[in-house]
Amino acid sequence: MKLPDAIGSTWNTLRERAGALVRLVMPKRNGRRGSIAASLFLLSAGWLIVALVATAFLLTELYSRALDTSLQDTLEFQVETLTDLTLLSATPTSEQIRVADPRFDRTGSGWYWAIRDDFGDLLNFSNSYVGMVLDPLPGAFDDKNSKTAVLTDPFDTKIRVLERLVTVNGVPLHIMVTGSLDEILKLVDEFRGQTLIVLGAVAIMLAVMSTIVARIALRPVGQLRREVEQVREGESAALTHVYPAELAPLSDEINELLRSNAQIVERARNQVGNLAHGLKTPIAVLRNEAASDNKNPLAKVVSSETEKMSQLVSTYLDRARLATRSTVVGKRADATHVMLRLTRVMQKLNQRVTIAMVRPDASLPWFRGDEGDLEEMAGNLLDNACKWAKSSIGVTVIAERSGQNTNLLIKIDDDGPGLSEEEAVKVLRRGVRLDEKTPGSGLGLDIVKELVDVYGGSLQLKRSVLGGLLAELRLPAAKVAGFRTFASIRKE
């Protein structure tokens, strides 16, 4: 069955709008993150709306056609009834020719019948036809001697007219019967409203079901994300969950990547160690040979240069070690334990100053990284404070939360001379020393800065409330695996 023009036009419009909706909800290639669940929901909801609206229009059209067909069958039956009554009557003008349907007795009902002769003269008619004039239908009769049309009566009622040519007792007669189309249109409107309500309820139920299905279907993706996060936070070394066939290859590739990454890091560390052992011995031999002949000017040059070589070797070995750490995944360190231990050690080594550490909160998160790296960063800053402080140093470790991210903030204050803003920027450069008399190579802060960059943190040097330098070290925090009690902190 071909759709009528109105339904076809509606369907084309809905299809175009559905296409626009698909283009709207599909992920855009502009770097912005989108939601798979939201895209699936909007896509399914869009097509569902299109399908249900098209279904409503289609059912309404089919219902309208069924009612119109039923009306035509009723008119056919009434024409046959009038034909039989005319045959049984003496003349076509007999008052015995009546239709039992009461609608033919009500004026303006849209239900009329009339009998004319071949010349168009009115011979008989229904009570509802009183005061009305309906001309014979134009055009030729079909093979059943019938013709039909849709007209509007004087009461502005839309009617379907059926006219049939019959011969009764040798006299040709034109029997015309009409039925109200307005009644059909009213029924169609009521049916359309009920259909939209029912299909709307179905759409809501299907939308809820699609949301539930999308959430259930995407649960493995959430599980995969949580497992990757556990690996990154150091709670797990690999992905162990069994995933569906669609995600299993991705899980296997991630595990293979982790394994390959670990092997690369291990090989790099081994090569760094081998390089250290391979260079230290020749440099030590040169240094010893030069030291045995202090009077020789060449020996002094060799001794000085070997010292520089030793320092450069240590520096670049540290840089290589930092580079290997930049690929390490899944390590955590207890920042409270590390800072308490460093404070005790530095206090013993520098008894001329007082190091006061503010007891951290029991819920302080751990550092997301290697414990040795945290010791090296905080240790260098604390050692630098001990060198320049006059009498007191303050250490604070707190959690700094910003939106979804949590960082560890380590503050180290001293009452030394401090630095100006220009000096604070300059001192973070490699090998820069503002005071050549103080022991050191000037590489400590640079190593701290490189480690901070590896972990995506930040290091800021400011003026302290104690009058000296304030070093603020921000590092990524791991998710809290459990709360530490104050008693455990005191024991440390």
C-alpha positions in Angstrom: 0.0 0.0 0.0 1.5 3.3 -1.0 1.4 6.1 1.5 -0.7 9.2 0.5 1.2 12.4 -0.2 0.6 13.9 3.2 2.0 10.9 5.0 4.9 10.7 2.6 5.7 14.4 3.1 5.6 13.9 6.9 7.8 10.9 6.7 10.4 12.8 4.7 10.4 15.7 7.1 10.8 13.3 10.1 13.7 11.5 8.3 15.5 14.8 7.7 15.1 15.8 11.3 16.3 12.4 12.4 19.4 12.8 10.3 20.0 16.2 11.8 19.6 14.7 15.3 22.1 11.9 14.4 24.7 14.5 13.3 24.1 16.4 16.5 24.6 13.6 18.9 27.5 11.8 17.1 30.9 12.6 18.7 32.5 15.7 17.2 36.1 15.6 16.1 37.1 18.7 17.9 39.0 17.2 20.8 36.1 17.5 23.2 35.2 14.5 25.2 31.7 13.2 24.8 29.6 10.6 26.6 28.9 7.2 24.8 25.9 6.6 27.0 24.4 10.0 26.2 25.1 9.6 22.5 23.5 6.2 22.5 20.5 7.5 24.5 20.0 10.6 22.2 20.5 8.5 19.1 18.0 5.8 20.1 15.6 8.4 21.5 15.7 10.4 18.2 15.0 7.4 16.0 12.4 6.2 18.5 10.5 9.5 18.3 10.7 9.4 14.5 9.4 5.8 14.3 6.6 6.4 16.8 5.4 9.6 15.2 5.5 8.0 11.8 3.6 5.0 13.3 1.0 7.3 14.7 0.4 9.1 11.4 0.3 5.7 9.6 -2.2 4.2 12.0 -4.3 7.3 11.8 -4.3 7.2 8.0 -5.2 3.4 8.0 -7.9 4.0 10.5 -9.3 6.9 8.4 -9.3 4.7 5.3 -11.1 1.9 7.2 -13.8 4.2 8.4 -14.3 5.6 4.9 -14.5 2.1 3.5 -17.0 1.2 6.2 -19.0 4.4 5.3 -19.1 3.4 1.6 -20.3 -0.1 2.5 -23.1 1.5 4.6 -24.1 3.7 1.7 -24.1 0.7 -0.6 -26.3 -1.1 1.8 -28.7 1.8 2.1 -28.9 2.1 -1.7 -29.8 -1.5 -2.0 -32.4 -1.1 0.8 -34.0 1.8 -1.1 -34.0 -0.2 -4.3 -35.8 -3.1 -2.7 -38.3 -0.8 -1.1 -39.0 0.8 -4.4 -39.6 -2.5 -6.0 -42.1 -3.5 -3.3 -43.9 -0.1 -3.6 -46.5 0.8 -6.2 -44.6 4.0 -7.2 -41.2 5.6 -6.3 -43.2 8.4 -4.6 -44.8 6.0 -2.1 -44.5 7.0 1.6 -43.7 3.4 2.5 -40.2 4.0 1.1 -38.3 4.8 4.4 -35.0 3.9 5.9 -35.0 2.8 9.5 -31.8 4.7 10.4 -32.9 7.7 12.6 -30.1 9.8 11.2 -32.0 10.2 8.0 -34.8 11.9 10.0 -32.5 14.6 11.5 -32.0 17.9 9.6 -28.4 18.8 9.0 -27.1 15.3 10.1 -25.3 14.8 6.8 -27.3 11.6 6.2 -29.7 12.1 3.3 -31.3 10.1 0.5 -33.2 11.1 -2.5 -34.8 9.4 -5.6 -35.0 11.2 -9.0 -36.1 10.1 -12.4 -34.0 10.2 -15.4 -34.9 13.8 -16.0 -33.6 14.9 -12.6 -37.1 15.5 -11.1 -37.2 14.7 -7.3 -39.6 11.8 -6.6 -38.9 10.9 -3.0 -36.5 11.9 -0.2 -35.7 11.5 3.5 -37.0 13.8 6.2 -33.5 15.1 6.7 -33.4 16.3 3.1 -36.3 18.7 3.5 -35.4 22.2 2.4 -32.1 21.0 0.7 -31.0 20.7 -2.9 -28.2 18.4 -3.9 -27.7 18.3 -7.6 -26.9 15.0 -9.4 -23.3 14.1 -9.4 -21.4 15.0 -12.6 -19.6 12.5 -14.6 -20.3 9.0 -16.0 -21.4 6.0 -14.0 -18.9 3.1 -13.5 -19.4 -0.5 -14.4 -21.7 -0.9 -11.4 -23.8 2.0 -12.5 -22.5 4.0 -9.5 -20.5 7.1 -8.9 -19.3 8.8 -5.7 -18.0 12.2 -4.6 -17.2 14.3 -1.5 -19.4 17.4 -1.1 -20.4 20.0 1.5 -24.0 20.4 2.3 -25.7 23.7 3.1 -24.9 23.1 6.8 -21.2 23.0 6.0 -21.1 19.4 6.8 -18.7 17.3 4.7 -20.5 14.4 3.2 -19.8 11.4 1.0 -22.4 11.0 -1.8 -23.2 7.7 -3.5 -25.5 7.8 -6.6 -26.6 4.7 -8.4 -28.7 4.2 -11.6 -31.3 1.5 -11.3 -34.3 0.4 -13.4 -37.4 -0.4 -11.4 -40.4 -1.7 -13.2 -38.9 -0.5 -16.5 -38.4 3.1 -15.1 -34.8 4.4 -14.8 -34.2 5.9 -11.3 -31.3 7.7 -9.7 -31.0 6.8 -6.1 -28.6 9.0 -4.1 -27.5 8.4 -0.5 -25.1 10.5 1.6 -23.2 9.9 4.8 -21.5 12.4 7.1 -17.6 12.5 6.8 -17.4 14.9 9.7 -18.3 12.0 12.0 -15.4 10.1 10.6 -13.0 13.0 10.9 -14.0 13.4 14.6 -13.4 9.7 15.2 -10.0 10.0 13.5 -9.0 12.9 15.6 -9.9 11.1 18.8 -8.0 8.0 17.6 -5.0 10.1 16.8 -5.0 11.7 20.2 -5.3 8.3 21.9 -2.6 6.8 19.7 -0.2 9.6 20.5 -0.8 9.1 24.2 -0.3 5.4 24.1 2.8 5.7 21.8 4.1 8.4 24.1 3.9 6.1 27.1 5.6 3.4 25.0 8.3 5.9 24.1 8.9 6.7 27.7 9.2 3.0 28.7 11.5 2.3 25.8 13.6 5.3 26.6 14.0 4.1 30.2 14.7 0.6 29.0 17.4 2.0 26.5 19.0 3.9 29.4 19.1 0.8 31.6 20.5 -1.3 28.7 23.1 1.4 27.9 24.2 1.5 31.5 24.4 -2.3 31.8 26.2 -2.6 28.4 28.8 0.1 29.4 29.5 -1.4 32.9 32.6 -3.3 31.5 33.9 0.1 30.3 33.6 1.6 33.8 35.2 -1.5 35.2 38.1 -1.1 32.8 38.5 2.5 33.7 38.6 1.7 37.4 41.2 -1.1 36.9 43.4 1.3 34.9 43.0 3.9 37.6 44.0 1.2 40.2 47.1 0.5 38.2 48.0 4.2 38.0 47.4 4.6 41.7 49.6 1.6 42.5 46.9 -0.6 43.9 47.4 -3.2 41.1 50.2 -4.2 38.7 48.0 -5.3 35.8 44.4 -5.7 34.6 42.9 -8.9 36.0 39.2 -8.6 35.3 37.6 -10.8 32.5 36.1 -8.5 29.9 33.6 -9.1 27.0 34.9 -10.0 23.6 34.7 -6.3 22.5 37.0 -5.1 25.3 39.2 -8.1 25.8 41.7 -7.1 23.1 42.0 -3.6 24.7 42.6 -5.1 28.1 45.3 -7.5 26.7 47.0 -4.6 24.9 47.1 -2.5 28.1 48.6 -5.4 30.0 51.2 -5.9 27.3 52.0 -2.2 27.3 52.5 -2.3 31.1 54.7 -5.4 30.8 56.7 -3.8 27.9 57.0 -0.5 29.9 58.4 -2.4 32.9 60.9 -4.2 30.8 62.1 -0.9 29.2 62.5 0.7 32.6 64.4 -2.2 34.0 66.7 -2.3 31.0 67.3 1.4 31.3 68.2 1.1 34.9 70.5 -1.7 34.3 72.3 0.3 31.5 72.5 3.3 33.8 74.1 1.2 36.5 76.5 -0.4 34.0 77.5 3.0 32.7 78.1 4.3 36.2 80.4 1.4 37.1 82.1 1.6 33.7 83.0 5.3 34.1 83.7 5.5 37.8 86.7 3.2 37.6 88.6 5.1 34.8 87.9 8.4 36.4 89.1 7.2 39.8 92.3 5.9 38.3 93.0 9.2 36.6 92.2 11.1 39.8 94.6 8.9 41.8 97.4 9.2 39.3 97.1 12.9 39.2 97.0 13.1 43.1 100.3 11.2 43.3 102.2 14.0 41.5 100.9 17.2 42.9 103.9 19.3 41.7 103.2 18.5 38.0 101.1 21.3 36.4 99.5 18.7 34.1 98.6 16.6 37.2 96.7 19.6 38.7 94.8 20.1 35.4 94.0 16.4 35.2 92.8 16.4 38.9 90.6 19.4 38.3 89.1 18.0 35.1 88.5 14.6 36.5 86.6 16.2 39.4 84.4 18.0 36.8 84.0 14.7 34.9 83.0 12.9 38.0 80.5 15.6 38.8 79.1 15.6 35.2 78.9 11.8 35.2 76.9 11.9 38.4 74.7 14.6 37.1 73.8 12.9 33.8 73.4 9.5 35.5 70.8 11.3 37.7 69.1 12.7 34.6 69.0 9.2 33.0 67.5 7.8 36.2 64.9 10.5 36.2 64.1 9.8 32.6 63.4 6.1 33.4 61.2 7.1 36.3 59.0 9.2 34.0 57.6 5.9 32.6 57.0 4.2 36.0 53.3 3.5 36.6 51.6 2.3 39.8 53.8 3.4 42.7 52.7 5.2 45.9 54.5 6.5 49.0 53.3 7.5 52.4 54.1 11.2 52.4 53.6 11.5 56.2 56.0 8.7 56.9 58.6 10.1 54.5 58.4 13.7 55.8 58.6 12.6 59.5 61.7 10.5 58.7 63.4 13.3 56.8 62.6 15.8 59.6 64.2 13.5 62.2 67.3 12.9 60.1 67.8 16.5 59.2 67.4 17.5 62.8 70.2 15.2 63.9 72.5 16.4 61.1 71.7 20.1 61.8 71.4 20.6 65.5 72.0 24.3 65.3 68.5 24.8 63.9 65.1 23.8 65.2 62.9 21.9 62.6 59.2 22.0 63.5 56.8 19.8 61.5 53.1 20.4 61.8 51.4 17.0 62.4 49.4 16.1 59.2 45.8 15.2 59.2 45.0 11.5 59.5 43.3 11.5 56.1 46.3 12.9 54.3 46.5 11.1 50.9 49.6 9.3 49.8 52.1 10.6 47.1 51.4 9.0 43.7 55.0 8.1 42.8 58.2 6.6 43.9 59.2 7.0 47.6 62.8 7.6 46.7 61.8 10.5 44.4 59.7 12.1 47.2 62.7 11.7 49.6 65.0 13.3 47.0 62.7 16.3 46.3 61.8 17.0 49.9 65.2 16.1 51.2 66.9 18.6 48.8 64.6 21.4 49.8 64.9 20.6 53.5 68.7 20.4 53.2 68.8 23.7 51.4 66.7 25.3 54.2 69.1 23.9 56.8 72.1 25.5 55.1 70.6 29.0 55.0 68.3 29.0 58.1 69.4 31.0 61.2 67.6 29.1 63.8 64.2 27.7 62.8 62.5 25.8 60.0 58.9 25.0 59.6 57.5 21.9 57.6 53.8 21.5 56.7 52.2 18.8 54.6 48.5 19.2 53.6 46.1 18.0 50.9 45.1 20.6 48.4 41.9 19.9 46.6 40.8 21.5 43.3 37.7 20.1 41.6 38.3 16.4 40.9 42.1 16.6 41.5 43.9 16.3 44.8 47.5 17.4 45.3 50.0 17.1 48.1 51.3 20.5 49.2 54.6 20.4 51.1 55.7 23.8 52.6 59.2 24.4 53.9 59.9 27.7 55.6 63.1 29.1 57.0 64.3 32.3 58.7 67.3 32.8 56.5 68.1 35.7 54.2 65.5 34.5 51.6 65.5 35.4 47.9 64.1 38.2 45.7 61.7 37.4 42.9 64.5 37.6 40.3 66.8 35.4 42.4 63.9 32.9 43.0 63.6 32.5 39.2 67.4 32.4 38.6 68.2 29.8 41.3 66.1 27.2 39.6 68.3 27.1 36.6 70.8 24.3 36.2 74.0 24.7 38.2 73.3 28.3 39.2 74.7 29.2 42.7 74.0 32.6 44.2 76.8 32.1 46.8 79.9 30.2 45.7 81.2 30.1 49.2 78.5 27.7 50.4 79.3 24.0 49.7 77.4 22.4 46.9 77.2 22.0 43.2 74.1 24.0 42.6 72.4 20.9 41.1 70.1 20.1 44.0 67.2 22.4 43.1 67.6 21.6 39.5 67.2 17.9 40.2 64.1 18.7 42.3 62.7 20.7 39.4 63.2 17.9 36.9 61.5 15.4 39.2 58.7 17.8 39.8 58.2 18.1 36.0 58.3 14.3 35.7 55.3 14.0 38.0 53.5 17.0 36.6 53.8 19.0 39.9 55.1 22.5 40.6 57.8 24.2 42.7 57.5 27.8 43.8 59.9 29.8 45.9 58.3 32.7 47.8 59.0 34.9 50.8 58.3 33.1 54.1 56.5 34.5 57.1 59.6 33.6 59.1 61.5 36.1 57.0 63.4 33.7 54.8 62.5 31.4 51.9 59.2 29.5 51.5 59.4 26.5 49.2 56.0 25.2 48.0 56.2 21.7 46.5 53.0 20.5 44.8 52.8 16.8 43.8 50.0 14.5 42.6 48.2 12.6 45.3 47.1 9.0 45.2 43.5 8.1 46.1 43.1 7.4 49.8 43.3 3.6 50.3 42.4 4.0 54.0 42.6 6.4 56.8 45.7 6.6 59.0 45.1 7.1 62.7 46.7 9.8 64.8 48.2 7.0 67.0 50.1 5.6 64.0 51.4 9.1 63.1 52.6 9.6 66.7 54.4 6.3 66.7 56.4 7.4 63.6 
